[in-house]
Amino acid sequence: MKDVKDIEFAMEMEEVIDRSSLQPERLNAKLDLKMKDCSKDDKFAEFIFDVQEWCRNPYGGVHGGIISAVFDTTMGMGAVGMTKQFVTTTDISVSFLRAMNADRYIFCIDYTQVGKRLVRCLGKAIDAETGEVAATAMASFMTMDTKPKGIQV
């Protein structure tokens, strides 16, 4: 997280990521995401995703379901950080632009609307070695008044 634009927000985002480690058997923890950069004022977050062997499909590329899960998780973590509330995904759409055979991806998320009840965002999965955009996504999240039952740790 060297040269992060918004240190205070980055610390809050690290706390959101660290909460995942409290449930190591669950998907969010297994993805082992790392914060790269973020800014609450500029409404963006960037995460590093290092591909693990269990994430690959039979052809050696990253399984599309894993990429969808990484988008959902990174976008949702950022939505939690932006709103300081728990959120739930209301919709998500992922487009795959090229084969995803790399070992590391940067997920860049832009929050286009951060409202009282709804957060909307756009994301790009970028091959860390080539800089090429490999997939894009857009999603919406609804804020929740109470802590969801599944997150009570």
C-alpha positions as CSV (number, residue, x, y, z in Angstrom):
1,M,0.0,0.0,0.0
2,K,2.9,2.3,-0.7
3,D,1.9,5.8,-1.9
4,V,-1.8,5.3,-1.0
5,K,-3.8,8.5,-1.8
6,D,-6.0,8.3,1.3
7,I,-4.2,6.7,4.3
8,E,-7.2,7.0,6.7
9,F,-9.6,5.4,4.3
10,A,-7.0,2.7,3.4
11,M,-6.8,1.8,7.1
12,E,-10.5,1.4,7.2
13,M,-10.5,-0.7,4.1
14,E,-7.7,-2.9,5.6
15,E,-10.0,-3.5,8.5
16,V,-12.8,-4.6,6.2
17,I,-10.4,-7.0,4.4
18,D,-9.0,-8.3,7.8
19,R,-12.6,-9.1,8.9
20,S,-12.6,-11.8,6.2
21,S,-9.6,-13.6,7.9
22,L,-11.9,-14.3,10.9
23,Q,-13.6,-16.9,8.8
24,P,-10.7,-18.6,7.0
25,E,-12.9,-21.4,5.6
26,R,-15.1,-18.9,3.6
27,L,-14.5,-17.6,0.1
28,N,-13.7,-14.0,1.0
29,A,-10.7,-15.2,3.1
30,K,-9.6,-17.8,0.5
31,L,-9.4,-15.1,-2.2
32,D,-6.6,-13.5,-0.1
33,L,-7.2,-10.0,-1.5
34,K,-4.7,-7.2,-0.8
35,M,-5.4,-3.4,-0.8
36,K,-3.3,-1.5,-3.5
37,D,-4.8,2.0,-3.3
38,C,-8.0,3.8,-2.5
39,S,-9.6,7.2,-1.9
40,K,-12.9,7.9,-0.3
41,D,-12.9,11.4,-1.8
42,D,-12.1,10.2,-5.3
43,K,-14.5,7.2,-4.8
44,F,-12.2,4.4,-5.9
45,A,-10.4,1.3,-4.6
46,E,-7.8,-1.0,-6.1
47,F,-7.1,-4.5,-5.0
48,I,-4.4,-7.1,-5.8
49,F,-5.6,-10.6,-6.6
50,D,-2.9,-13.3,-6.8
51,V,-4.3,-16.3,-8.6
52,Q,-4.0,-19.5,-6.6
53,E,-4.1,-23.0,-8.1
54,W,-7.6,-23.8,-6.8
55,C,-8.9,-20.7,-8.8
56,R,-7.9,-22.2,-12.2
57,N,-10.2,-24.0,-14.6
58,P,-9.2,-27.2,-16.4
59,Y,-7.5,-25.2,-19.1
60,G,-5.2,-23.3,-16.7
61,G,-7.0,-19.9,-16.8
62,V,-8.9,-18.3,-13.9
63,H,-12.3,-19.8,-13.6
64,G,-15.0,-17.2,-14.6
65,G,-16.9,-17.8,-11.3
66,I,-13.8,-16.9,-9.3
67,I,-13.4,-13.6,-11.3
68,S,-17.1,-12.9,-10.7
69,A,-16.6,-13.6,-7.0
70,V,-13.5,-11.3,-6.9
71,F,-15.5,-8.5,-8.5
72,D,-18.4,-9.0,-6.1
73,T,-16.1,-9.1,-3.1
74,T,-13.9,-6.1,-4.0
75,M,-16.8,-4.0,-5.0
76,G,-18.7,-5.0,-1.9
77,M,-15.7,-4.3,0.4
78,G,-15.3,-0.9,-1.1
79,A,-19.1,-0.2,-0.7
80,V,-18.8,-1.1,3.0
81,G,-15.8,1.2,3.4
82,M,-17.6,4.0,1.5
83,T,-20.8,3.8,3.6
84,K,-19.6,2.4,6.9
85,Q,-22.5,0.0,6.7
86,F,-23.0,-3.6,5.8
87,V,-24.2,-4.1,2.2
88,T,-25.8,-6.8,0.1
89,T,-25.4,-7.2,-3.7
90,T,-28.5,-6.3,-5.6
91,D,-27.1,-7.0,-9.1
92,I,-23.8,-7.7,-10.8
93,S,-22.8,-8.1,-14.5
94,V,-19.4,-9.3,-15.6
95,S,-18.0,-9.2,-19.1
96,F,-14.9,-11.2,-20.0
97,L,-12.7,-9.5,-22.7
98,R,-9.9,-12.0,-23.0
99,A,-8.5,-15.2,-21.5
100,M,-7.4,-14.7,-18.0
101,N,-4.2,-16.8,-17.7
102,A,-2.1,-14.4,-15.7
103,D,-0.9,-15.0,-12.1
104,R,-1.8,-11.5,-10.8
105,Y,-4.6,-9.1,-11.5
106,I,-5.4,-5.6,-10.2
107,F,-9.1,-5.0,-9.6
108,C,-9.8,-1.3,-10.1
109,I,-13.2,-0.2,-8.7
110,D,-14.9,3.2,-9.3
111,Y,-17.9,4.1,-7.2
112,T,-20.2,6.1,-9.5
113,Q,-23.0,6.6,-6.9
114,V,-22.7,6.4,-3.1
115,G,-26.1,7.1,-1.8
116,K,-27.9,6.6,1.5
117,R,-29.4,3.2,0.5
118,L,-27.7,2.3,-2.8
119,V,-24.1,2.1,-4.0
120,R,-23.3,1.7,-7.7
121,C,-19.8,0.9,-9.1
122,L,-17.8,-0.1,-12.2
123,G,-14.8,-2.4,-12.2
124,K,-11.9,-3.5,-14.3
125,A,-9.7,-6.6,-13.9
126,I,-6.3,-5.6,-15.2
127,D,-3.5,-8.1,-16.0
128,A,-0.7,-6.9,-13.7
129,E,2.0,-7.9,-16.1
130,T,0.7,-6.6,-19.4
131,G,-1.7,-3.8,-18.2
132,E,-4.4,-5.2,-20.4
133,V,-8.0,-5.0,-19.2
134,A,-9.2,-8.7,-19.1
135,A,-12.7,-8.2,-17.7
136,T,-15.1,-5.5,-16.6
137,A,-18.1,-5.4,-14.2
138,M,-20.8,-3.2,-12.9
139,A,-22.8,-3.8,-9.8
140,S,-25.1,-2.3,-7.2
141,F,-25.2,-2.8,-3.5
142,M,-27.9,-1.9,-1.0
143,T,-26.9,-0.8,2.5
144,M,-28.4,-2.7,5.4
145,D,-29.5,-1.3,8.8
146,T,-28.4,-4.2,10.8
147,K,-25.5,-6.7,10.7
148,P,-26.5,-9.7,8.6
149,K,-26.8,-13.0,10.5
150,G,-24.0,-14.6,8.4
151,I,-21.5,-12.0,9.4
152,Q,-21.9,-12.3,13.2
153,V,-18.4,-13.3,14.3
